[in-house]
Amino acid sequence: GGTLMEVSYQQTADVERDWNDTLSQREQALMSIARVLIARPRFVLLERIGNTLDADEIAKILRALSARNVAYVAIGDGDQTLDSYDAVLDLSAGGRWRWSPIRNAQIVEKSESA
């Protein structure tokens, strides 16, 4: 029994694999986050992280990034909770944009911040 498993492992251990085919999108996203947490860059761009991870996983990841002093910019459709963010940059057609700070998980309107 043990010898067969050992031989089987040895035969596949040196095989090059395409992780895009081996890991699910969720697993690939988590591996990418793990690499970022190990590397501890100054900042990271998170593109549509909500497409593959749930809200609890995202909250844990953002807390882990903050704990390691890694700034993050999350690019998405605005469908996430605002608890872990400092501001929202809303990009519109024609190059228009609006920067809105967040306080207590709520977007502060310009009239309130003036």
Buried (B, 14 or more C-beta within 10 A) or exposed (E): EEEEEEEEEEEEEEEEEEEEEEBEEEEBBBEBBEEBBEEEEEEBEBEEBBEBBEEEBBBEBBEBBEEEEBEBEBEEEEEBEBEBBEEBEEEEEEEEEEEBBBEEEEBBEEEEEE
